[in-house]
Amino acid sequence: MQEADSGNLDRRLADLKLVEGLAACGFAGPLYVDFSTEMVRYGMSVTEAWLYSGRIFTLLNERGIHLNVSAWEAQRLRDDPEAIGDISDIAVAMAWHKFDERALRGGEWKATGGATLSTYFMGRVIFEVPGPFRQWRRQLHKSAEHDPHEDQLGDRSRLGLDPAVQAADDCAMHMVLDLLPEIQQQTILLKTAGYDHGQIAEALSLPSARAVEGHVRRAKKKIREYLDVRGEARG
Amino acid sequence: MNMDEREYRELLGRSSLGGDAARRLRERTPRSDSPSTEGNLALAPYGRTDYDRYARLYLAARAGDANAQRTMITELNELLWRAARRSGLDRESAADVVQIAWLRLWRLENELYQPRAVVKWLLTTVRRESWRVAGIQRREIPSDPIELPESPVEGPGPAEYSDQEREAVRRAFLAQPERCRRLLAFVAAFDRPDYDAIAEALGMKRGSIGPTRGRCLDRLRRTLLDDPAWNGGADSDTTD
């Protein structure tokens, strides 16, 4: 995914040799099974990171697909690892079949095209996300109709804590995130979910782990400034 | 000339999948080449459900093969039951919902348009039916925003704990972090919890389940002791 990486050309050449080697095996046999396993695992991990951080919606917007996801929906998705796993499973499985058929066997992927094999694959995955996402969204709204309090507070309304405190927490979280540019929001969300800087760079197509560090530093500075201002205002 | 394993590994390492960060990302999705890491569910080589196999079993069952039908039910029941439980149903309701999903599948007039989707079809049916049942159960209990639904995990009966104490335990449980709640729920839901399945489902190392469980129980205990309702319940016990 790190196209800005200076090793991009080397990676594409290795990708090309790999595809040629797999073609010579007839895209079958244990090596091909292993390759498909690794590509699918990669696809699932990246898609899950995209869904968790909201990156997927940015990528879809850039491609003219506007899902108009509300902050509440994005938060509910983050609260539901099961749903993230399901959406990712379906999207990657659908993308893999097309990728296998067209990009590999059909020869549509070209090393000269500029995209590495993994980037090309993830490009396919992006377009497979809206279907299962919409299905999850329909179910989410349906279940919220059954329990109108969930509509306001999500699953945390069941924690037995004061709903007013939760609402204030949610509000503060969104206010802080809203201060940040999209890429910093996504970086911070992935960092809080336990991804390391290298993984974040890979998932968000940032040039390096150092670039991630920069985003985290700037985000923290903004949050600190915001909290200081609020503290002074209260004082 | 065909590529050999050594050459393949070397190329994969230099390819776009081979970078350090890409490798660590891949490792977030568990890989399993054995067919028994997700309950009894058959897994494809890349560690996910083997949809082709279930498509074949489904078509065979539709054609009257009782063995194929039995195999599907044996292998998928636990997965479906867990899905129903995760939707907040108690054990009995979860079992009913799973039965309904199977009945609907076998009673379909036409076979599924995409047999490979049979597992997802069953899961979706179970979840929808679970939400429907949970909705009915919720409507049956008048509640305000703070009132909690009945615990999905069965606990000691009323003879052993007072309502106040059970309420305090439930409140303490629900106040734990998501990770702890899922782990404790898993451990509580099975008589003999399968640590491999828990590790797989929760994305934890097998060796860390025991210590994490201990820490979670500790937290739960502390939360409980801080709750005046629990202490009140304990006092009332001692005065009896």
HADDOCK unambig.tbl for C-alpha pairs under 7 A between the chains (distance, minus, plus):
assign (segid A and resid 11 and name CA) (segid B and resid 14 and name CA) 6.02 0.50 0.50
assign (segid A and resid 11 and name CA) (segid B and resid 15 and name CA) 4.73 0.50 0.50
assign (segid A and resid 11 and name CA) (segid B and resid 16 and name CA) 5.25 0.50 0.50
assign (segid A and resid 12 and name CA) (segid B and resid 15 and name CA) 6.80 0.50 0.50
assign (segid A and resid 12 and name CA) (segid B and resid 16 and name CA) 6.93 0.50 0.50
assign (segid A and resid 14 and name CA) (segid B and resid 11 and name CA) 5.81 0.50 0.50
assign (segid A and resid 14 and name CA) (segid B and resid 14 and name CA) 5.82 0.50 0.50
assign (segid A and resid 14 and name CA) (segid B and resid 15 and name CA) 4.90 0.50 0.50
assign (segid A and resid 15 and name CA) (segid B and resid 15 and name CA) 4.95 0.50 0.50
assign (segid A and resid 15 and name CA) (segid B and resid 16 and name CA) 6.59 0.50 0.50
assign (segid A and resid 18 and name CA) (segid B and resid 8 and name CA) 6.99 0.50 0.50
assign (segid A and resid 18 and name CA) (segid B and resid 11 and name CA) 5.92 0.50 0.50
assign (segid A and resid 18 and name CA) (segid B and resid 12 and name CA) 6.96 0.50 0.50
assign (segid A and resid 21 and name CA) (segid B and resid 2 and name CA) 6.67 0.50 0.50
assign (segid A and resid 21 and name CA) (segid B and resid 3 and name CA) 5.37 0.50 0.50
assign (segid A and resid 24 and name CA) (segid B and resid 2 and name CA) 5.72 0.50 0.50
assign (segid A and resid 25 and name CA) (segid B and resid 2 and name CA) 5.89 0.50 0.50
assign (segid A and resid 33 and name CA) (segid B and resid 45 and name CA) 6.97 0.50 0.50
assign (segid A and resid 37 and name CA) (segid B and resid 45 and name CA) 6.62 0.50 0.50
assign (segid A and resid 37 and name CA) (segid B and resid 46 and name CA) 4.22 0.50 0.50
assign (segid A and resid 38 and name CA) (segid B and resid 26 and name CA) 7.00 0.50 0.50
assign (segid A and resid 41 and name CA) (segid B and resid 26 and name CA) 5.19 0.50 0.50
assign (segid A and resid 41 and name CA) (segid B and resid 29 and name CA) 5.54 0.50 0.50
assign (segid A and resid 42 and name CA) (segid B and resid 25 and name CA) 6.45 0.50 0.50
assign (segid A and resid 42 and name CA) (segid B and resid 26 and name CA) 4.42 0.50 0.50
assign (segid A and resid 44 and name CA) (segid B and resid 29 and name CA) 6.81 0.50 0.50
assign (segid A and resid 45 and name CA) (segid B and resid 25 and name CA) 5.96 0.50 0.50
assign (segid A and resid 45 and name CA) (segid B and resid 26 and name CA) 6.03 0.50 0.50
assign (segid A and resid 45 and name CA) (segid B and resid 28 and name CA) 6.15 0.50 0.50
assign (segid A and resid 45 and name CA) (segid B and resid 29 and name CA) 5.86 0.50 0.50
assign (segid A and resid 116 and name CA) (segid B and resid 16 and name CA) 6.14 0.50 0.50
assign (segid A and resid 117 and name CA) (segid B and resid 16 and name CA) 6.47 0.50 0.50
assign (segid A and resid 118 and name CA) (segid B and resid 16 and name CA) 5.90 0.50 0.50
assign (segid A and resid 118 and name CA) (segid B and resid 17 and name CA) 6.47 0.50 0.50
assign (segid A and resid 143 and name CA) (segid B and resid 131 and name CA) 6.57 0.50 0.50
assign (segid A and resid 146 and name CA) (segid B and resid 135 and name CA) 5.48 0.50 0.50
assign (segid A and resid 149 and name CA) (segid B and resid 145 and name CA) 6.33 0.50 0.50
assign (segid A and resid 158 and name CA) (segid B and resid 148 and name CA) 5.95 0.50 0.50
assign (segid A and resid 159 and name CA) (segid B and resid 171 and name CA) 6.70 0.50 0.50
assign (segid A and resid 159 and name CA) (segid B and resid 174 and name CA) 4.97 0.50 0.50
assign (segid A and resid 159 and name CA) (segid B and resid 175 and name CA) 5.20 0.50 0.50
assign (segid A and resid 160 and name CA) (segid B and resid 146 and name CA) 5.97 0.50 0.50
assign (segid A and resid 160 and name CA) (segid B and resid 148 and name CA) 6.82 0.50 0.50
assign (segid A and resid 160 and name CA) (segid B and resid 171 and name CA) 5.79 0.50 0.50
assign (segid A and resid 198 and name CA) (segid B and resid 21 and name CA) 5.13 0.50 0.50
assign (segid A and resid 199 and name CA) (segid B and resid 21 and name CA) 5.05 0.50 0.50
assign (segid A and resid 199 and name CA) (segid B and resid 22 and name CA) 6.93 0.50 0.50
assign (segid A and resid 199 and name CA) (segid B and resid 24 and name CA) 6.89 0.50 0.50
assign (segid A and resid 199 and name CA) (segid B and resid 25 and name CA) 5.86 0.50 0.50
assign (segid A and resid 202 and name CA) (segid B and resid 21 and name CA) 6.25 0.50 0.50
assign (segid A and resid 202 and name CA) (segid B and resid 22 and name CA) 6.45 0.50 0.50
